[in-house]
Amino acid sequence: MKAQGIISLIGYSIAIGTLGFFTRMVDGIDLMTIVFFRTLLAALFILGFVLMTKKAADLIPNNPILLLFNAFCQGGMMVTFIGAVLYTSITNTYFFNHTAPIFAILFSWLFLKENIHKSTVISIIISFVGMMLIIDFNSFSLRSDTVFGDLLALASGILFAGSMVSSKVLTRTNSSVTITFWQMALTAAALIPFIQMPSAVVLLPAALPLIGMGCIATGLSYVLFVYGVEHLEAQVVLIIPTLGLLFPMVGAWVLYAETLSASGIAGCMLIVIGVLTSQLGFGRSAAVPDNKLQPASVGQ
C-alpha cells in the first residue's frame, strides 16, 4: 500500500503539472473566475464518475465539520496562491508556497503525533534548494511593496499543509473521491460572489482548456493526492509532489523548445535526490496507530 501511495503522488505530480499548459490556453478570463471553473468542473467530473460507477452513496461525507475545514484550507490555498502571483514575483510566490512541507512536518507532529525523521528534514532541504535553482533564486527579493503578496504566498503554503493533514484524518472515514468532491464543490460555491462570468465569445474558445484544467489538473490530480495521503505518513506527503516542478519544465522543453539551463537541470536532479531521501527513513517507520490520528483541535 505504501508503493501505491507513492505512485499516486507521482501521478498527482504529473496531472497537476498540466495546469500551466491549460492555463496558457485560456484568454480573457480573470483568475478568480478561472479558479471557479476549475473547481466546479473538478466537482462535476467526480460526480459523473461516481454516477457512472453507481457509487453515488460514496459522496455522503463523514465528519462534516472537519471536511468543511479541509475545504476551507484547500480553497484558501488556491485563492491565496493566485493573490500571491498578482502581488509579488513568481519566485517569491514559489519560495513561500514551498514552505508547505515544513508546516506539514510541524502539523503532523502536533496533530497526528508522528515522529519526525531525519531523512525527512534532509530531503526537504535538498528539494528546497533544487526548487530554488529551477525558479532562479537570483530573482528572489524582499521588498516593502511585495510584503502583502509574500504573506499570501506563505499563507498558501500553510493552508496547503493544513489541507493535507486534515485530509489524512478524513481518510479514516471518507474515500479520496468523497474528500476531493467536497473540497472542490465547496470552494466553487464560495467563489460564486467573486466571479465575472465571461461572454460566450470568450468562454467557448476556452472551454477545452478549462475542462482539461478541471478534470485532469484538478479533479483527477487531487483524487490521486488524497489517495496518496491515505497511505503515507503526513510528513513525507508534500515532498514527493515537488516532482511536479519537473514536468512543466520538461514539457516546455519538449513542446515549446524552451532551453533547459544548467541550474535548472541541477535543480531537477536535487529534487529527485530529495524525494528519494525522503523514503530512506520511511521504509523503517512503523504505521501510525489509529489512536494517534486524533486531531488536537478541529473536527472530531
Secondary structure, DSSP 8 states (H G I E B T S, - for coil): -HHHHHHHHHHHHHHHTTHHHHHHT--S--HHHHHHHHHHHHHHHHHHHHHHTT-GGGGS-SSHHHHHHHHHHHHHHHHHHHHHHHHS-HHHHHHHHTTHHHHHHHHHHHHS-----HHHHHHHHHHHHHHHHHHTGGG----GGGHHHHHHHHHHHHHHHHHHHHHHHHTTTS-HHHHHHHHHHHHHHHHGGG-----HHHHHHHHHHHHHHHIIIIIIHHHHHHHHHHHS-HHHHTTGGGGGGHHHHHHHHHHH-----HHHHHHHHHHHHHHHHHTTTTTTS----GGG---SSS--
